[in-house]
Amino acid sequence: MAKKSRRTKKRVGKKRSVSAVRQRRPVSAPGPTVAKETQALAEEKVAQLAEEYRYVYSDLKRIAILAGTMLTVLIILSLVIG
């Protein structure tokens, strides 16, 4: 891997200082209407995700049963062969 030049080190240092300045700006507190809207949006997203991924639980259950069966077969085979 090539050694970093001084030029790239200076660029990285400048980028860090700009982001540090941006983080230090005071953030105004959101109003009550903004908080309610964001909470409503969050609840809506959770509901959508629950609908989209309702099949995941059944798939995970099926995978666990298959893995357990394979593990059992491997243990039985190791006892029979060994």
Distance bins in CASP14 RR format, pairs under 12 A and 6 or more apart:
PFRMAT RR
TARGET T0000
AUTHOR 0000-0000-0000
RMODE 2
METHOD distances of the structure
MODEL  1
2 8 0 0 0 0 0 1 0 0 0 0 0
3 9 0 0 0 0 0 1 0 0 0 0 0
4 10 0 0 0 0 0 1 0 0 0 0 0
4 11 0 0 0 0 0 1 0 0 0 0 0
4 12 0 0 0 0 1 0 0 0 0 0 0
4 13 0 0 0 0 0 1 0 0 0 0 0
5 11 0 0 0 0 1 0 0 0 0 0 0
5 12 0 0 0 0 0 1 0 0 0 0 0
6 12 0 0 0 0 0 1 0 0 0 0 0
6 13 0 0 0 0 0 1 0 0 0 0 0
7 13 0 0 0 0 0 1 0 0 0 0 0
7 14 0 0 0 0 0 1 0 0 0 0 0
8 14 0 0 0 0 0 1 0 0 0 0 0
8 15 0 0 0 0 0 1 0 0 0 0 0
9 15 0 0 0 0 0 1 0 0 0 0 0
9 16 0 0 0 0 0 1 0 0 0 0 0
10 16 0 0 0 0 0 1 0 0 0 0 0
10 17 0 0 0 0 0 1 0 0 0 0 0
11 17 0 0 0 0 0 1 0 0 0 0 0
11 18 0 0 0 0 0 1 0 0 0 0 0
12 18 0 0 0 0 0 1 0 0 0 0 0
12 19 0 0 0 0 0 1 0 0 0 0 0
13 19 0 0 0 0 1 0 0 0 0 0 0
13 20 0 0 0 0 1 0 0 0 0 0 0
14 20 0 0 0 0 0 1 0 0 0 0 0
14 21 0 0 0 0 0 1 0 0 0 0 0
15 21 0 0 0 0 0 1 0 0 0 0 0
15 22 0 0 0 0 0 1 0 0 0 0 0
16 22 0 0 0 0 0 1 0 0 0 0 0
16 23 0 0 0 0 0 1 0 0 0 0 0
17 23 0 0 0 0 0 1 0 0 0 0 0
17 24 0 0 0 0 0 1 0 0 0 0 0
18 24 0 0 0 0 0 1 0 0 0 0 0
18 25 0 0 0 0 0 1 0 0 0 0 0
19 25 0 0 0 0 0 1 0 0 0 0 0
28 34 0 0 0 0 0 1 0 0 0 0 0
29 35 0 0 0 0 1 0 0 0 0 0 0
30 36 0 0 0 0 1 0 0 0 0 0 0
30 37 0 0 0 0 1 0 0 0 0 0 0
30 38 1 0 0 1 0 0 0 0 0 0 0
30 39 0 0 0 0 0 1 0 0 0 0 0
31 37 0 0 0 0 1 0 0 0 0 0 0
31 38 0 0 0 0 0 1 0 0 0 0 0
32 38 0 0 0 0 0 1 0 0 0 0 0
32 39 0 0 0 0 0 1 0 0 0 0 0
33 39 0 0 0 0 0 1 0 0 0 0 0
33 40 0 0 0 0 0 1 0 0 0 0 0
34 40 0 0 0 0 0 1 0 0 0 0 0
34 41 0 0 0 0 0 1 0 0 0 0 0
35 41 0 0 0 0 0 1 0 0 0 0 0
35 42 0 0 0 0 0 1 0 0 0 0 0
36 42 0 0 0 0 0 1 0 0 0 0 0
36 43 0 0 0 0 0 1 0 0 0 0 0
37 43 0 0 0 0 0 1 0 0 0 0 0
37 44 0 0 0 0 0 1 0 0 0 0 0
38 44 0 0 0 0 0 1 0 0 0 0 0
38 45 0 0 0 0 0 1 0 0 0 0 0
39 45 0 0 0 0 0 1 0 0 0 0 0
39 46 0 0 0 0 0 1 0 0 0 0 0
40 46 0 0 0 0 0 1 0 0 0 0 0
40 47 0 0 0 0 0 1 0 0 0 0 0
41 47 0 0 0 0 0 1 0 0 0 0 0
41 48 0 0 0 0 0 1 0 0 0 0 0
42 48 0 0 0 0 0 1 0 0 0 0 0
42 49 0 0 0 0 0 1 0 0 0 0 0
43 49 0 0 0 0 0 1 0 0 0 0 0
43 50 0 0 0 0 0 1 0 0 0 0 0
44 50 0 0 0 0 0 1 0 0 0 0 0
44 51 0 0 0 0 0 1 0 0 0 0 0
45 51 0 0 0 0 0 1 0 0 0 0 0
45 52 0 0 0 0 0 1 0 0 0 0 0
46 52 0 0 0 0 0 1 0 0 0 0 0
46 53 0 0 0 0 0 1 0 0 0 0 0
47 53 0 0 0 0 0 1 0 0 0 0 0
47 54 0 0 0 0 0 1 0 0 0 0 0
48 54 0 0 0 0 0 1 0 0 0 0 0
49 56 0 0 0 0 0 1 0 0 0 0 0
50 56 0 0 0 0 0 1 0 0 0 0 0
50 57 0 0 0 0 0 1 0 0 0 0 0
53 59 0 0 0 0 1 0 0 0 0 0 0
53 60 0 0 0 0 0 1 0 0 0 0 0
54 60 0 0 0 0 0 1 0 0 0 0 0
55 61 0 0 0 0 0 1 0 0 0 0 0
55 62 0 0 0 0 0 1 0 0 0 0 0
56 62 0 0 0 0 0 1 0 0 0 0 0
56 63 0 0 0 0 0 1 0 0 0 0 0
57 63 0 0 0 0 0 1 0 0 0 0 0
57 64 0 0 0 0 0 1 0 0 0 0 0
58 64 0 0 0 0 0 1 0 0 0 0 0
58 65 0 0 0 0 0 1 0 0 0 0 0
59 65 0 0 0 0 0 1 0 0 0 0 0
59 66 0 0 0 0 0 1 0 0 0 0 0
60 66 0 0 0 0 0 1 0 0 0 0 0
60 67 0 0 0 0 0 1 0 0 0 0 0
61 67 0 0 0 0 0 1 0 0 0 0 0
61 68 0 0 0 0 0 1 0 0 0 0 0
62 68 0 0 0 0 0 1 0 0 0 0 0
62 69 0 0 0 0 0 1 0 0 0 0 0
63 69 0 0 0 0 0 1 0 0 0 0 0
63 70 0 0 0 0 0 1 0 0 0 0 0
64 70 0 0 0 0 0 1 0 0 0 0 0
64 71 0 0 0 0 0 1 0 0 0 0 0
65 71 0 0 0 0 0 1 0 0 0 0 0
65 72 0 0 0 0 0 1 0 0 0 0 0
66 72 0 0 0 0 0 1 0 0 0 0 0
66 73 0 0 0 0 0 1 0 0 0 0 0
67 73 0 0 0 0 0 1 0 0 0 0 0
67 74 0 0 0 0 0 1 0 0 0 0 0
68 74 0 0 0 0 1 0 0 0 0 0 0
68 75 0 0 0 0 1 0 0 0 0 0 0
68 76 0 0 0 0 0 1 0 0 0 0 0
69 75 0 0 0 0 0 1 0 0 0 0 0
69 76 0 0 0 0 0 1 0 0 0 0 0
70 76 0 0 0 0 0 1 0 0 0 0 0
70 77 0 0 0 0 0 1 0 0 0 0 0
71 77 0 0 0 0 0 1 0 0 0 0 0
71 78 0 0 0 0 0 1 0 0 0 0 0
72 78 0 0 0 0 0 1 0 0 0 0 0
72 79 0 0 0 0 0 1 0 0 0 0 0
73 79 0 0 0 0 0 1 0 0 0 0 0
73 80 0 0 0 0 0 1 0 0 0 0 0
73 81 0 0 0 0 0 1 0 0 0 0 0
74 80 0 0 0 0 0 1 0 0 0 0 0
74 81 0 0 0 0 0 1 0 0 0 0 0
75 81 0 0 0 0 0 1 0 0 0 0 0
75 82 0 0 0 0 0 1 0 0 0 0 0
76 82 0 0 0 0 0 1 0 0 0 0 0
END
